[in-house]
Amino acid sequence: MSETDGATTKDRLIQDFRAMLGDFESLMRDGASQLGEKAGLAREQLDQNMRRLRSQLEDAEGRLRERGKVMAKATDDLVHDHPWESAGVAFGVGLLIGILINRR
C-alpha cells in the first residue's frame, strides 16, 4: 500500500469516526429526555468522555497531517535533488506493475 493509499484510508477512518461520534451524540441527546436522573449522570460522564475522545481525535488528525506534510516535502526534495534517478525508479515500478497486470 502506498503512502497516499494509507493517507486516504486514515482520512476515511477519521471521517467515519467523526460521523459515528455525531450519531452517538445525537442518540445520547434523544435518549436523555426519556430517562431519569441516573441516566443524566451517566450522560454527563459519556459527554465528558466524548469531548475528550473528540479532542484526542483532533490531535491525532493534526499529527497525521503534519507528518504527511513532512513526508511530502522530503519526497519533493529527493525528487528535485535526483530527478533522473527518480524518473528511472518510476519507470521501473511502472514497468513492473504493467508486467504484473498483463500476466492475468
MIVO-827001 format. One line per 4 residues: number of its first residue (from 1); for each residue y, x, z of N, C-alpha, C. Coordinates in pm, 1 decimal. Layout:
! residues N
NUM	Y:X:Z:Y:X:Z:Y:X:Z; ...
! end
This chain:
! residues 104
1	-117.1:85.8:0.0:0.0:0.0:0.0:122.8:89.9:0.0; 217.9:59.9:-84.8:338.2:140.1:-95.1:435.5:103.1:16.0; 539.1:185.3:30.7:640.3:160.6:133.0:712.5:28.3:108.5; 738.6:-4.3:-20.0:809.7:-129.6:-48.0:721.4:-249.1:-15.7
5	589.8:-237.7:-41.1:499.7:-346.5:-4.4:495.6:-363.1:146.7; 493.6:-250.9:217.8:494.5:-257.1:364.2:622.6:-317.4:415.8; 735.0:-280.5:355.9:863.6:-335.8:398.7:870.4:-484.5:369.3; 819.7:-524.1:252.3:818.3:-666.1:216.9:731.5:-744.0:314.6
9	615.7:-688.3:348.6:526.5:-754.5:443.5:592.3:-765.4:580.0; 660.2:-659.3:624.2:728.4:-663.4:753.6:841.2:-765.4:751.5; 917.8:-770.0:642.4:1025.6:-868.6:631.9:970.1:-1010.3:635.1; 860.0:-1032.2:563.1:798.4:-1164.5:561.6:747.8:-1200.2:701.1
13	689.2:-1102.5:772.1:640.4:-1125.9:906.6:755.7:-1161.8:999.9; 866.3:-1091.3:987.2:983.3:-1120.6:1070.2:1035.1:-1260.4:1040.6; 1043.4:-1297.7:912.5:1091.1:-1431.1:875.9:996.6:-1539.4:928.6; 865.8:-1518.0:914.7:769.1:-1615.1:964.5:778.8:-1628.8:1115.6
17	796.7:-1514.7:1183.7:805.7:-1517.4:1328.6:931.6:-1591.2:1373.1; 1042.7:-1569.3:1302.2:1165.4:-1640.7:1335.7:1148.5:-1791.1:1313.9; 1083.2:-1828.6:1206.1:1058.9:-1970.4:1179.5:973.2:-2030.7:1290.3; 871.2:-1955.1:1334.4:784.9:-2002.8:1441.1:864.9:-2019.3:1570.7
21	953.9:-1924.2:1599.6:1036.9:-1935.6:1719.6:1126.7:-2059.5:1712.0; 1185.3:-2083.6:1595.6:1269.9:-2201.5:1578.7:1192.2:-2330.2:1598.4; 1071.9:-2336.3:1542.2:987.3:-2454.7:1559.5:949.9:-2474.1:1705.7; 917.0:-2363.9:1772.1:878.2:-2372.5:1912.3:995.5:-2417.6:1998.5
25	1115.5:-2365.8:1969.4:1233.6:-2407.0:2045.9:1262.7:-2555.8:2027.6; 1251.5:-2605.8:1905.3:1277.2:-2748.7:1884.3:1168.6:-2833.4:1951.2; 1045.4:-2785.2:1951.9:937.1:-2855.6:2021.0:965.0:-2860.3:2171.3; 1015.0:-2748.9:2225.3:1047.7:-2746.7:2368.5:1160.0:-2845.3:2399.7
29	1263.2:-2849.5:2313.6:1375.0:-2942.1:2337.1:1326.4:-3087.5:2332.1; 1242.3:-3118.6:2232.1:1193.7:-3255.3:2217.0:1101.7:-3294.7:2332.4; 1019.2:-3200.4:2376.8:925.0:-3230.0:2484.0:989.5:-3235.5:2620.3; 1098.4:-3164.9:2640.5:1162.6:-3160.5:2771.7:1218.1:-3297.0:2811.9
33	1261.7:-3374.5:2716.8:1317.0:-3505.5:2750.3:1209.1:-3601.1:2797.7; 1085.4:-3572.5:2767.5:976.1:-3662.8:2802.6:905.3:-3622.3:2932.1; 934.2:-3502.8:2984.1:863.7:-3453.5:3101.6:954.4:-3452.5:3224.1; 895.2:-3428.6:3339.9:969.2:-3433.7:3465.7:1033.9:-3302.1:3504.7
37	1062.0:-3290.7:3637.7:1135.2:-3176.6:3691.3:1057.1:-3046.4:3681.1; 928.1:-3049.3:3707.1:846.4:-2927.8:3698.1:845.2:-2875.4:3555.0; 842.6:-2966.4:3464.2:846.3:-2925.4:3323.1:980.3:-2860.7:3291.3; 1086.5:-2907.1:3355.7:1218.3:-2847.4:3334.8:1221.1:-2701.6:3378.8
41	1157.0:-2672.5:3493.6:1149.2:-2534.1:3540.3:1066.8:-2448.7:3444.8; 955.6:-2504.9:3401.2:871.6:-2431.7:3305.7:947.7:-2409.9:3175.5; 1024.5:-2508.8:3135.8:1102.9:-2497.5:3013.0:1207.5:-2387.2:3026.0; 1271.3:-2376.2:3143.5:1369.3:-2270.1:3164.9:1304.5:-2131.9:3154.4
45	1185.8:-2117.6:3213.5:1115.5:-1989.9:3204.2:1078.8:-1958.7:3059.5; 1029.8:-2060.0:2989.5:996.6:-2040.0:2849.1:1120.7:-2005.4:2767.9; 1230.9:-2070.8:2800.3:1355.4:-2044.3:2729.1:1401.1:-1900.2:2751.4; 1391.4:-1852.2:2874.6:1426.3:-1712.7:2904.7:1335.3:-1616.8:2827.6
49	1206.2:-1646.4:2828.0:1111.4:-1562.2:2755.0:1140.2:-1563.9:2605.5; 1176.6:-1679.5:2553.0:1207.6:-1690.1:2410.5:1332.5:-1609.2:2376.5; 1434.5:-1615.1:2462.2:1555.3:-1535.7:2437.4:1524.5:-1386.4:2441.1; 1442.7:-1345.9:2537.6:1404.8:-1204.8:2547.9:1323.4:-1162.7:2425.4
53	1231.4:-1248.1:2382.5:1149.5:-1219.6:2265.5:1235.1:-1213.0:2139.4; 1330.6:-1302.6:2126.3:1421.0:-1301.3:2010.6:1502.9:-1172.5:2009.1; 1549.2:-1129.4:2125.9:1625.3:-1004.8:2135.1:1538.2:-885.3:2094.6; 1415.6:-882.7:2141.4:1324.0:-774.2:2105.3:1295.2:-775.4:1955.4
57	1281.2:-893.9:1899.5:1257.1:-905.7:1755.6:1376.0:-852.8:1676.5; 1496.4:-887.4:1718.8:1615.7:-838.4:1650.4:1627.2:-686.7:1662.0; 1592.5:-631.7:1778.8:1594.4:-486.0:1795.7:1492.9:-419.4:1702.9; 1372.5:-475.5:1696.9:1268.4:-419.5:1610.3:1310.4:-428.0:1463.7
61	1371.1:-538.6:1426.5:1417.9:-555.2:1288.8:1523.7:-449.9:1255.2; 1615.7:-426.9:1347.3:1719.0:-325.7:1326.8:1659.7:-186.5:1311.8; 1562.6:-154.1:1395.9:1498.1:-22.9:1386.5:1424.1:-7.6:1254.3; 1355.1:-114.0:1210.6:1283.5:-107.9:1083.0:1380.0:-89.0:966.7
65	1491.2:-158.4:970.0:1589.8:-144.0:862.1:1647.6:-3.1:859.8; 1680.3:51.2:977.2:1734.6:186.4:983.4:1632.8:288.8:933.3; 1509.1:272.1:974.4:1403.9:364.4:929.5:1385.0:354.5:779.0; 1393.7:235.0:726.5:1382.7:215.7:582.2:1496.4:283.2:507.8
69	1617.4:273.2:563.1:1732.4:338.9:500.5:1716.1:489.7:501.1; 1668.3:544.6:612.8:1647.1:688.9:622.1:1542.2:733.7:521.2; 1433.4:657.1:510.5:1326.8:692.2:415.9:1376.3:682.7:271.4; 1454.6:581.6:241.6:1508.4:566.4:106.0:1602.5:681.6:72.7
73	1685.0:720.8:167.9:1778.0:832.8:146.8:1700.4:962.8:125.7; 1595.7:985.3:205.5:1515.5:1106.6:190.9:1446.9:1109.4:54.6; 1395.5:995.0:11.0:1331.2:987.0:-120.6:1432.3:1012.3:-231.4; 1548.8:953.5:-218.0:1654.3:973.5:-318.3:1693.8:1120.7:-326.0
77	1710.4:1184.5:-211.6:1744.7:1326.6:-209.7:1635.2:1411.1:-274.1; 1510.0:1379.5:-243.3:1397.9:1454.3:-300.2:1393.7:1440.6:-451.5; 1412.9:1319.3:-501.5:1410.2:1296.5:-646.4:1526.8:1368.9:-713.5; 1643.2:1368.6:-651.0:1759.4:1437.4:-709.0:1742.4:1589.5:-704.6
81	1676.6:1639.9:-601.3:1654.8:1784.1:-590.9:1546.2:1832.8:-686.7; 1448.1:1747.3:-716.5:1334.4:1784.6:-801.6:1309.3:1676.4:-906.8; 1399.5:1660.4:-1003.4:1385.3:1549.0:-1098.6:1262.5:1561.9:-1189.3; 1234.0:1681.2:-1238.5:1121.2:1696.9:-1330.5:988.4:1679.8:-1259.1
85	979.4:1732.3:-1139.5:855.8:1715.7:-1062.7:833.8:1567.3:-1030.2; 941.9:1499.7:-994.8:931.8:1356.3:-963.8:886.7:1276.5:-1085.2; 943.4:1310.7:-1202.2:903.8:1241.2:-1324.8:757.2:1268.3:-1355.9; 712.6:1390.9:-1335.1:571.8:1424.4:-1359.0:477.6:1349.8:-1266.4
89	514.7:1342.4:-1140.0:431.6:1268.7:-1043.4:428.6:1121.1:-1080.4; 543.6:1064.2:-1115.2:549.2:922.4:-1154.0:464.0:897.6:-1277.8; 470.6:988.8:-1374.6:388.6:974.5:-1494.7:240.3:980.1:-1460.0; 202.8:1075.4:-1376.1:62.5:1089.7:-1336.4:10.5:966.4:-1263.3
93	88.9:915.6:-1172.3:48.3:795.5:-1097.3:36.9:676.4:-1191.4; 134.2:663.0:-1282.3:128.9:552.7:-1379.4:7.5:563.7:-1469.8; -23.7:686.0:-1514.1:-141.6:708.2:-1598.6:-268.8:672.4:-1523.3; -278.2:715.5:-1398.4:-395.7:684.9:-1316.4:-411.9:533.9:-1297.6
97	-304.3:466.3:-1267.4:-309.3:319.7:-1249.3:-349.9:253.2:-1381.1; -293.6:299.4:-1492.5:-330.2:244.1:-1622.8:-477.6:262.5:-1654.7; -531.7:379.1:-1624.3:-674.7:403.2:-1646.9:-758.8:312.0:-1560.6; -721.0:298.2:-1435.0:-797.1:213.3:-1344.1:-791.9:66.0:-1384.9
101	-677.4:21.3:-1433.2:-663.9:-118.4:-1476.2:-747.3:-143.1:-1601.8; -749.2:-48.5:-1694.5:-823.3:-66.4:-1818.8:-974.4:-56.6:-1802.9; -1020.9:-8.4:-1690.3:-1166.1:2.5:-1665.6:-1228.9:-133.6:-1642.7; -1154.5:-230.5:-1605.1:-1210.2:-363.3:-1573.5:-1257.2:-432.9:-1693.3
! end
